Amino acid sequence: MDDEYLPEYDDLCYKIKRGKIEEVKEHFRKNKDFNPKLAMKPNGDTILHVCAEFDQTAILEWAMNHWRHKKIFADEQNEAGETPLMIAAREGKFNTVNIILTQFKKGIHVDRKSKDGWTALFYAAHNGWM
């Protein structure tokens, strides 16, 4: 895991990692122009990637619903071609995997490959989660 965040998102990412949903919501009430597709980490991870990495399902669900009008999808790829589903599978975050696959299945490509050619299933198997 790479815990390096872009400086402007360091405090927000800390709140996400710790599951401080009310503080995250308050941040976005004050920052209404935030673009949820923007990278929060140098590798291109978005808010959904960060939620997936740390199994913050409540914040993930809130973010998906909050920005639904901006067409934010749980299938966004970072610079390595990884989606939040891939990251959750890689890290063994099965609550997040379940939410992405059941609640946000529209637009999810379970067979999508990262730039290394890995799928979410391959990440999970490779890391011993299956």
C-alpha positions, 0 to 999 in steps of 0.5 A, spaced: 500 500 500 502 506 498 500 511 503 502 517 499 497 522 498 497 529 494 498 534 499 491 538 498 488 531 500 492 528 505 487 531 511 481 528 507 484 521 506 486 521 513 478 522 515 476 516 509 481 511 512 479 512 519 472 511 517 470 518 519 464 519 515 460 525 518 467 529 517 468 527 510 460 529 509 462 536 512 468 536 508 464 536 501 459 540 504 464 546 504 467 544 498 461 543 493 466 544 487 470 537 488 470 533 482 470 525 485 474 523 478 480 527 480 486 523 483 487 524 490 494 520 490 500 520 485 498 514 482 491 516 480 487 513 485 480 517 486 476 517 492 473 511 491 479 507 490 481 510 497 475 507 500 476 501 497 483 500 499 481 501 506 474 498 506 470 504 508 463 501 505 459 507 508 463 512 505 464 509 498 456 508 498 455 515 500 460 518 495 457 513 489 450 516 491 452 523 492 455 524 486 451 519 482 449 526 477 456 526 476 456 519 473 462 517 478 462 509 477 466 504 481 469 502 475 474 508 474 481 506 473 487 509 476 494 510 472 495 502 473 488 501 470 486 498 477 479 499 479 476 500 486 474 493 485 481 490 483 484 494 489 478 491 494 480 484 491 487 485 492 487 487 499 481 482 501 476 487 503 470 483 501 465 488 504 467 493 499 467 487 493 460 485 495 457 492 495 461 494 488 458 488 485 451 488 488 449 495 489 453 498 483 453 493 478 451 497 473 457 499 469 462 494 473 466 490 468 468 484 472 473 482 467 476 488 466 484 488 466 489 492 469 495 495 465 499 489 468 493 484 465 490 482 472 483 482 473 479 483 480 479 475 481 486 474 479 488 479 484 484 476 490 487 469 488 494 471 487 494 474 494 491 468 497 484 471 499 480 465 495 
